[in-house]
Amino acid sequence: MKSVLKGFLLCLTFTFIFSAVAHAEKNEFEKGKDDEGTVVYHVQYDYDAITTFLGISRAEYDQYWKEGLSISDMAEKQGILRRDTEGYFYTFHYDEMQKWRTKGALSEKDYFQLVYLLADEIKWFIDRNPNS
């Protein structure tokens, strides 16, 4: 019962955490009527790709996560430099934003605003773990 509750709380925590930068449903652009033209940037992280980058299995990732390791901790454990870990996520977001720009969904102004915000968000994302 305890593990089910812990799993549920972990899942709920992920849902709330990703709402800041990463929305776990779709990679899509919305210019909401209520947002008055504000860009809402949502992306879905592919954890299979992240574990491939880290050189570990999904089971190892889940175990490390339960032990309280962050993505940056896991990378360090695998001998991956921090700048390379950050670079992986910078590249991911760069590629996503280029898709949006190509489709015309992201203006230059919105692009530059997102770039400045994402540096801190990426550092926060790779350093966090609610289990620690």
Buried (B, 14 or more C-beta within 10 A) or exposed (E): EEEEEEEEEBEEEEEEBBEEBBBEEEEEBBEEEEEEEEBEBBBBBEEEEBBEBBEBEEEBBEEBBBEEBBBBBBBBBBEBEEEEBBBBBBEBBEEBBEEBBEEEBBEEEBBEBBEEEBEEBBBEBBBBBEBE
